[in-house]
Amino acid sequence: MSAHVWYVSYGSNMAAARLATYLEGGTPVGGSRHNPGARDRTPPRASIAVDLPGALYFAGESPQWGGGVAFYDHEATGRGPTHARAYLVTVSQFADVAAQEMYRVPAEDDPVEAVLLSGFEGRHQVGPGRYETLLEVGRRDGLPLLVFTSPDGIDAVEHRPPAPAYAETLAAGLRESRGWDAARVSSYLERVSPGYLSR
């Protein structure tokens, strides 16, 4: 596999400042946990807006933000699209972001990095954790577009709305990557998290 992949974020990492806390280290605005940062702290080489089939949903509870966490169900039909942002990063950076999402410290022997370097295609479950299922959702410039998500589908878990700070960070990513105004951002968040506008 190439040394680079497209990391596709559909949640708070769509905001560049939030992703930077995973690459450079730090605590995101509105968050409560410090991230150690990646082994390679260089910024992404590029970013693009992408639309994915399937559905975005919120479930569980975030130790960083409180409230529900964003997940992506690639097989949920008729409920999309999911609006996302892809960053061109190194394989090790992708693995290190995934590790920190699982509250692990990035390390040389990371299993996600090993899977990516093996050249997997389609879907691979690295472990049982909420962000240990890897999906290839397409290609751009010959490089894979990759997401990590939960092994549970949208209908298999109880949904929980995101905390305000988390939702605002996700909204910032939509504005940055798409130039959306507040009304369009709110409409999307209401679709993926019913009741968002009434909170």
C-alpha positions in Angstrom: 0.0 0.0 0.0 1.1 3.6 -0.6 2.5 5.5 2.4 -0.6 7.8 2.1 -4.4 7.2 2.5 -7.4 9.4 2.6 -8.8 9.5 6.2 -12.5 10.2 5.9 -14.0 11.9 8.9 -17.8 12.2 9.4 -17.7 13.5 12.9 -15.9 16.2 14.9 -12.6 15.5 13.0 -14.1 17.3 10.0 -13.0 20.4 11.9 -9.3 21.0 11.1 -8.6 22.3 14.6 -10.0 19.2 16.2 -8.0 16.9 13.9 -4.9 18.9 14.8 -5.2 17.9 18.4 -4.8 14.3 17.3 -1.9 15.0 15.1 -0.1 17.7 17.1 -1.4 16.9 20.6 -3.7 18.9 22.8 -7.3 19.3 24.1 -10.0 20.3 21.7 -12.1 23.3 22.5 -15.1 22.1 24.6 -13.4 18.8 25.3 -12.0 17.4 28.5 -9.2 15.1 27.6 -5.7 15.8 26.4 -4.6 13.9 23.2 -0.9 12.9 23.1 -0.6 13.5 19.3 0.6 11.4 16.4 4.1 10.1 15.8 4.2 12.2 12.6 2.9 15.6 13.5 2.9 17.2 10.0 -0.5 18.5 8.8 -2.5 16.7 6.1 -1.3 17.2 2.6 -4.8 18.0 1.4 -8.5 17.8 2.3 -11.7 17.4 0.2 -15.4 17.2 0.9 -16.9 13.8 0.2 -20.4 12.4 0.3 -20.9 8.8 1.4 -23.8 6.5 1.0 -25.2 5.1 4.2 -26.1 6.9 7.5 -24.5 8.9 10.3 -25.8 8.2 13.8 -24.9 9.0 17.4 -24.7 6.5 20.2 -22.8 5.6 23.4 -21.2 8.3 25.5 -18.0 10.3 24.8 -15.5 10.6 27.6 -14.1 13.6 25.7 -17.4 15.6 25.2 -20.2 13.8 27.0 -23.2 12.9 24.9 -23.4 10.6 21.9 -20.6 9.8 19.5 -20.8 9.8 15.7 -20.7 6.5 13.9 -21.2 5.6 10.3 -23.3 2.7 8.9 -22.2 2.0 5.3 -25.0 -0.5 4.8 -27.9 1.7 5.9 -29.8 2.5 2.7 -32.2 5.4 2.1 -30.9 7.4 5.1 -28.0 9.3 3.6 -26.0 10.8 2.3 -23.4 11.2 5.0 -21.4 14.4 4.5 -17.8 13.9 5.3 -14.3 15.4 4.9 -11.3 13.4 3.6 -7.7 14.3 4.6 -4.7 13.0 2.8 -2.5 11.6 5.6 0.2 9.0 6.1 -0.7 5.4 7.1 0.9 6.0 10.5 -1.2 9.2 11.1 -4.4 7.3 10.2 -3.4 4.6 12.7 -2.5 7.1 15.4 -5.8 9.0 15.0 -7.7 5.7 15.3 -5.6 4.8 18.4 -6.4 8.0 20.2 -10.1 7.6 19.3 -9.8 4.4 21.3 -7.9 6.2 24.1 -4.7 4.4 23.4 -1.2 6.0 23.0 0.1 5.8 19.4 2.8 3.1 19.1 5.0 1.5 16.4 3.2 -1.8 16.7 -0.3 -0.5 16.1 -2.6 -3.2 14.7 -4.4 -0.7 12.5 -1.2 0.3 10.8 -0.3 -3.4 10.2 -3.7 -4.0 8.6 -3.3 -0.9 6.3 0.2 -1.9 5.3 -1.0 -5.4 4.4 -3.2 -3.8 1.7 -6.7 -4.8 2.9 -9.7 -4.0 0.8 -13.4 -3.6 1.7 -14.0 -4.2 5.5 -11.8 -5.3 8.3 -12.5 -5.5 12.0 -9.3 -4.9 13.9 -10.9 -5.4 17.3 -14.3 -5.1 19.1 -13.9 -1.4 20.0 -16.2 1.3 18.8 -13.7 2.6 16.2 -11.9 -0.6 15.3 -13.9 -1.5 12.2 -12.1 -0.2 9.0 -14.0 0.4 5.8 -12.7 1.3 2.4 -15.5 3.6 0.9 -13.9 4.5 -2.4 -10.7 5.7 -4.1 -9.4 9.2 -5.0 -6.2 9.7 -7.1 -5.6 5.9 -6.8 -5.5 6.1 -2.9 -8.1 4.4 -0.7 -10.7 6.5 1.1 -10.9 4.9 4.6 -13.2 5.4 7.6 -13.2 3.7 11.0 -16.5 3.1 12.8 -18.4 0.8 15.1 -19.1 -2.9 14.3 -22.7 -2.2 15.3 -25.1 -0.8 12.7 -27.6 2.0 13.1 -30.4 -0.2 14.1 -28.4 -2.3 16.6 -27.8 0.4 19.3 -29.7 2.9 21.3 -29.2 6.4 19.9 -28.0 9.3 22.0 -27.7 13.0 20.9 -24.3 14.6 20.7 -23.2 17.1 23.4 -23.5 20.8 22.2 -19.7 21.2 22.0 -19.3 18.1 19.9 -22.1 19.1 17.6 -20.6 22.6 17.2 -17.2 21.1 16.3 -18.9 18.8 13.7 -20.7 21.9 12.4 -17.5 23.8 12.1 -16.1 21.0 9.9 -19.1 21.2 7.6 -18.7 25.0 7.3 -15.0 24.7 6.6 -15.2 22.0 4.1 -18.4 23.0 2.3 -19.0 26.6 2.9 -22.4 25.9 4.3 -24.4 28.6 6.1 -25.9 28.0 9.6 -29.3 27.0 8.3 -28.0 24.3 6.1 -25.7 23.0 8.8 -28.7 22.9 11.3 -30.9 21.1 8.7 -28.3 18.4 8.3 -27.7 17.9 12.0 -31.5 17.7 12.6 -31.7 15.0 9.9 -28.9 12.9 11.5 -29.9 13.6 15.1 -33.6 14.2 15.3 -34.5 16.8 17.9 -31.2 18.7 17.5 -33.0 22.0 16.6 -35.3 21.8 19.7 -32.4 21.3 22.2 
